[in-house]
Amino acid sequence: MGRKILFIFPLLSLLCCKRTVTEVETKTVIVTQNIFICHLQSGNSSAELLASKIQSPTTSSVSIKGGSYNGFFPLKTIEPGKLVFNDTTKLGDTTTYTIKLSSSVGSTSGTIKMPDSTHITIPVPEDTIQLGDTVKVKWRKISKANFYEVKYTGLVRSQVGEIIGELPEQYRFISDTFFTVPDSYFNVADTNAKWYNISVDVAAYTGPAVQANAAPNMSGSVKGFLYASSKTVSRVFYYGVPKFKGKIKSITKQDKSNSASEIIEVLENIQKN
């Protein structure tokens, strides 16, 4: 049974002078309107065209122009009702880019500026937060940023520092410049869990609100949503008194390169509720 997508957004794909199809999938996607979603992120950009009928999909193109670059996104996958473009080209900091979609179902274009990176102010590097205390994260406000993405994950450790588990990666899109990690995140059944080393990532975003019925910010016959995110800044700290600090095993981050972006996942969940 196909997923009904009324309104969604994906992370985008960027640059390349030559369009190529690197794989073909056969998932069914039911679409009630033509939608284009593009997310610019240096080194990991993507775009998707969602439409009920896409004639000659390989002739569809997504162009990008900004700074010294002028090229196309590679076409990665063709699925019923969906085209996916993805690229790992590096983008310029605070550079303005123009994105244009051309396809059999219509076209759209828009311009967006890459936001500057933020800076996490709380907690400080390798800070220790006592068990039971509130875990708060704060960062510097970025001019022109519409919202921020916060990701966090962690390792569960025994009293002597042995890794006995991992906390699942979580993410949030918020308009504020602070976030409180829910106390329930640290509800670990293992009684040997005594402290945690936590990693938090924050990125600034420009673009429409990540919610149902958001207004598009691209112009054309296809409804288009264009996003840009800054480089991610990270902070590692401790929840509970650590047995040791310094060089510890790096925390595993989930690989999102071959799955839907967090923005798409959020909006798909909105439509299910």
C-alpha positions as CSV (number, residue, x, y, z in Angstrom):
1,M,0.0,0.0,0.0
2,G,1.5,3.3,-1.0
3,R,2.1,6.2,1.3
4,K,-0.2,9.2,0.8
5,I,1.8,12.3,0.6
6,L,-0.2,15.5,0.7
7,F,2.6,17.9,1.7
8,I,6.2,17.1,2.3
9,F,9.8,18.3,2.1
10,P,13.2,16.6,1.6
11,L,16.8,17.6,1.9
12,L,18.4,18.5,-1.3
13,S,21.0,17.6,-3.7
14,L,23.4,19.9,-5.3
15,L,25.6,20.7,-8.3
16,C,27.0,18.9,-11.1
17,C,27.1,19.8,-14.7
18,K,26.0,16.3,-15.9
19,R,22.7,14.7,-14.9
20,T,22.9,10.9,-14.3
21,V,20.6,8.3,-12.9
22,T,22.5,6.2,-10.4
23,E,19.7,3.8,-9.3
24,V,16.1,3.1,-10.0
25,E,13.6,2.0,-7.3
26,T,9.9,1.0,-7.6
27,K,8.2,2.3,-4.4
28,T,4.7,3.7,-4.9
29,V,4.0,7.2,-3.9
30,I,0.5,8.6,-4.1
31,V,0.6,12.4,-4.8
32,T,-2.4,14.8,-4.9
33,Q,-0.5,17.8,-6.1
34,N,2.8,18.7,-7.8
35,I,5.4,19.6,-5.2
36,F,9.1,20.4,-5.4
37,I,11.2,20.4,-2.2
38,C,14.9,21.4,-2.1
39,H,17.3,21.6,0.8
40,L,20.8,23.1,0.3
41,Q,23.4,21.8,2.7
42,S,27.1,22.0,2.0
43,G,28.3,18.5,1.1
44,N,24.9,16.8,1.4
45,S,22.2,18.5,-0.6
46,S,19.0,17.0,-2.1
47,A,15.8,17.8,-4.0
48,E,12.6,15.9,-4.8
49,L,9.8,16.4,-7.3
50,L,6.5,14.8,-6.3
51,A,3.9,14.5,-9.0
52,S,1.2,12.1,-10.0
53,K,2.4,11.8,-13.6
54,I,6.0,12.6,-14.6
55,Q,6.5,12.1,-18.4
56,S,10.1,11.5,-19.6
57,P,11.6,11.8,-16.0
58,T,15.2,11.8,-17.2
59,T,14.6,15.1,-19.0
60,S,13.7,16.8,-15.7
61,S,16.4,19.0,-14.4
62,V,17.3,21.0,-11.3
63,S,19.8,23.7,-11.9
64,I,21.8,25.7,-9.4
65,K,23.6,29.0,-9.8
66,G,25.5,31.0,-7.1
67,G,28.9,32.4,-6.5
68,S,31.2,30.9,-9.1
69,Y,29.1,27.8,-9.6
70,N,26.6,27.1,-12.4
71,G,25.4,23.5,-12.8
72,F,22.9,20.7,-12.3
73,F,21.9,18.3,-9.5
74,P,22.5,14.6,-10.5
75,L,19.2,12.6,-10.8
76,K,19.6,9.8,-8.3
77,T,16.4,7.8,-8.3
78,I,13.2,7.4,-10.3
79,E,10.1,6.2,-8.4
80,P,6.4,6.2,-9.3
81,G,5.3,9.7,-8.5
82,K,8.7,10.9,-7.3
83,L,12.1,12.0,-8.7
84,V,15.1,12.3,-6.2
85,F,18.1,14.4,-6.9
86,N,21.2,14.3,-4.6
87,D,24.8,15.6,-4.6
88,T,27.7,16.1,-2.2
89,T,29.2,19.3,-3.7
90,K,30.5,21.9,-1.2
91,L,28.6,25.2,-1.1
92,G,29.9,28.6,-0.2
93,D,29.2,30.0,3.3
94,T,26.5,32.8,3.2
95,T,26.4,32.5,-0.6
96,T,23.1,33.2,-2.4
97,Y,21.9,30.4,-4.7
98,T,19.2,30.3,-7.3
99,I,17.4,26.9,-7.9
100,K,15.3,26.2,-11.0
101,L,13.2,23.1,-11.7
102,S,12.3,22.2,-15.2
103,S,10.0,19.1,-15.8
104,S,7.1,17.8,-17.8
105,V,4.7,18.7,-15.0
106,G,5.9,22.3,-14.8
107,S,8.6,24.5,-13.4
108,T,9.5,26.6,-10.4
109,S,12.4,28.7,-9.2
110,G,13.6,30.4,-6.1
111,T,16.6,32.1,-4.5
112,I,18.0,31.6,-1.0
113,K,21.1,32.5,1.0
114,M,23.1,30.0,3.0
115,P,22.8,31.0,6.7
116,D,25.9,31.5,8.9
117,S,26.8,28.8,11.4
118,T,25.8,29.3,15.0
119,H,27.8,28.7,18.2
120,I,26.8,26.5,21.2
121,T,27.2,28.5,24.4
122,I,25.7,26.1,26.9
123,P,27.0,23.5,27.9
124,V,30.7,24.3,27.6
125,P,33.0,21.7,26.0
126,E,33.2,18.5,28.2
127,D,30.9,20.1,30.8
128,T,29.5,17.8,33.5
129,I,25.8,17.9,34.4
130,Q,24.7,16.1,37.5
131,L,22.3,13.3,37.2
132,G,18.8,14.6,37.9
133,D,19.6,18.1,36.7
134,T,18.0,19.6,33.6
135,V,20.0,19.3,30.5
136,K,19.8,22.6,28.6
137,V,21.4,23.5,25.3
138,K,21.7,27.2,24.2
139,W,23.2,28.7,21.0
140,R,23.9,32.0,19.4
141,K,21.0,33.6,17.3
142,I,21.7,33.8,13.6
143,S,20.4,36.8,11.7
144,K,17.9,35.8,8.9
145,A,17.6,32.2,10.2
146,N,14.0,31.0,10.4
147,F,14.6,28.0,12.7
148,Y,17.2,25.6,13.9
149,E,17.6,21.8,13.8
150,V,18.9,20.2,17.0
151,K,20.1,16.6,17.0
152,Y,21.3,14.7,20.0
153,T,22.5,11.2,20.9
154,G,24.7,9.6,23.5
155,L,26.6,6.6,24.9
156,V,25.5,4.8,28.1
157,R,28.3,4.0,30.4
158,S,28.9,1.9,33.6
159,Q,30.6,3.2,36.7
160,V,34.0,2.3,35.3
161,G,33.3,3.8,31.9
162,E,32.4,0.7,29.9
163,I,30.0,1.4,27.1
164,I,26.8,-0.6,27.8
165,G,24.5,1.0,25.3
166,E,23.6,3.8,23.0
167,L,20.9,6.4,23.2
168,P,18.8,6.8,20.0
169,E,19.5,9.8,17.8
170,Q,16.7,12.4,18.2
171,Y,16.1,15.7,16.3
172,R,13.9,18.7,16.6
173,F,13.1,21.8,14.5
174,I,12.6,24.8,16.7
175,S,12.5,28.6,16.3
176,D,14.1,29.4,19.7
177,T,17.8,29.4,20.5
178,F,17.6,27.0,23.4
179,F,16.4,23.4,23.9
180,T,15.9,21.2,26.9
181,V,16.6,17.5,26.5
182,P,13.6,15.6,27.9
183,D,14.3,13.8,31.2
184,S,12.7,10.7,29.7
185,Y,15.6,10.5,27.2
186,F,17.8,9.1,30.0
187,N,15.4,6.4,31.1
188,V,17.6,3.4,30.7
189,A,16.5,0.1,32.0
190,D,20.1,-1.2,32.7
191,T,20.8,-0.5,36.4
192,N,24.5,-0.4,35.6
193,A,24.0,2.9,33.7
194,K,25.8,5.5,35.8
195,W,26.8,8.3,33.4
196,Y,26.5,9.3,29.7
197,N,28.6,11.1,27.2
198,I,26.2,13.2,25.0
199,S,26.7,14.8,21.6
200,V,24.5,17.7,20.4
201,D,24.5,19.2,16.9
202,V,22.9,22.4,15.9
203,A,22.3,23.9,12.4
204,A,20.6,27.1,11.4
205,Y,18.0,27.0,8.6
206,T,16.3,29.5,6.3
207,G,13.1,28.5,4.5
208,P,9.4,28.0,5.2
209,A,8.1,26.6,8.5
210,V,8.3,22.8,8.8
211,Q,4.6,22.2,9.2
212,A,1.5,21.4,7.2
213,N,0.0,24.2,5.1
214,A,3.3,26.2,5.0
215,A,3.5,28.8,2.3
216,P,5.9,28.0,-0.6
217,N,8.8,30.3,-1.2
218,M,9.4,29.5,-4.9
219,S,7.6,30.8,-7.9
220,G,6.2,28.8,-10.8
221,S,3.5,26.3,-11.9
222,V,4.9,23.7,-9.4
223,K,4.6,24.5,-5.7
224,G,8.1,24.8,-4.4
225,F,9.8,24.8,-1.0
226,L,13.4,25.8,-0.8
227,Y,15.6,25.4,2.3
228,A,19.2,26.1,3.2
229,S,21.1,25.1,6.3
230,S,24.4,26.1,7.8
231,K,27.3,23.9,8.7
232,T,26.6,21.9,11.8
233,V,28.2,22.8,15.1
234,S,28.7,20.1,17.8
235,R,29.2,19.9,21.5
236,V,30.1,16.9,23.6
237,F,29.4,16.9,27.3
238,Y,28.6,14.5,30.2
239,Y,25.4,13.7,32.1
240,G,26.5,12.2,35.4
241,V,30.0,12.3,36.8
242,P,32.3,10.6,34.3
243,K,35.0,8.1,35.2
244,F,37.3,9.9,32.8
245,K,37.2,12.6,30.1
246,G,39.1,13.4,27.0
247,K,39.6,10.9,24.3
248,I,36.6,8.6,24.3
249,K,35.0,6.5,21.6
250,S,33.2,8.8,19.1
251,I,29.5,8.7,19.2
252,T,27.9,7.0,16.2
253,K,25.7,9.3,14.0
254,Q,23.0,7.8,11.9
255,D,23.7,7.9,8.1
256,K,20.9,9.8,6.5
257,S,22.4,9.9,3.0
258,N,20.2,7.1,1.6
259,S,17.0,7.9,3.5
260,A,14.4,10.7,3.7
261,S,15.6,13.9,5.3
262,E,14.4,14.9,8.8
263,I,12.3,17.6,7.2
264,I,10.4,15.0,5.1
265,E,9.9,12.7,8.0
266,V,8.4,15.5,10.2
267,L,5.9,16.5,7.5
268,E,5.0,13.0,6.6
269,N,4.2,12.4,10.3
270,I,2.1,15.6,10.3
271,Q,0.0,14.2,7.5
272,K,-0.5,10.9,9.3
273,N,-2.0,12.6,12.4
